[in-house]
């Protein structure tokens, strides 16, 4: 089996806390209805990332604050590309 076929059988979901697990688990039913062959794998966040949320990062961006400590470099690069366009 090719690696790309193996990877496409899984949906990887990051979790910060129990509320994230409850929210994401609610989608399992629908995911299995749409694509029964796909399994969801839950990954726990590192302790230093538990309080980082997309909402908080968007709020920082809204006020033109530095988000480099909270997102990967690829995200920063994509945001810079969006600003150019």
C-alpha positions, 0 to 999 in steps of 0.5 A, spaced: 500 500 500 502 506 498 503 511 503 499 516 500 493 511 500 494 509 507 494 517 510 488 518 506 484 513 510 485 517 517 483 524 519 487 527 524 484 532 529 488 536 534 485 537 541 486 542 546 482 540 552 475 535 553 471 541 550 475 540 543 474 532 544 466 533 545 466 538 539 470 534 534 467 527 536 460 529 535 462 529 527 464 522 527 457 520 526 457 524 519 464 523 517 463 515 518 456 516 514 460 520 508 466 516 508 466 510 512 473 507 511 476 514 514 478 513 521 479 519 526 485 520 530 485 525 536 492 528 538 493 531 544 496 538 544 503 540 548 502 543 554 505 550 551 499 550 546 493 548 550 491 556 550 492 557 543 486 558 539 484 560 532 479 565 535 485 568 539 490 568 533 484 572 529 483 577 534 491 578 535 491 579 527 485 584 527 489 588 532 495 588 528 499 584 533 505 579 532 502 572 532 509 568 530 509 565 537 503 562 536 503 559 529 508 555 524 512 559 519 508 556 513 502 560 516 506 566 517 508 565 510 501 564 507 498 571 511 504 575 507 502 572 501 495 574 502 497 581 503 501 581 497 494 579 493 
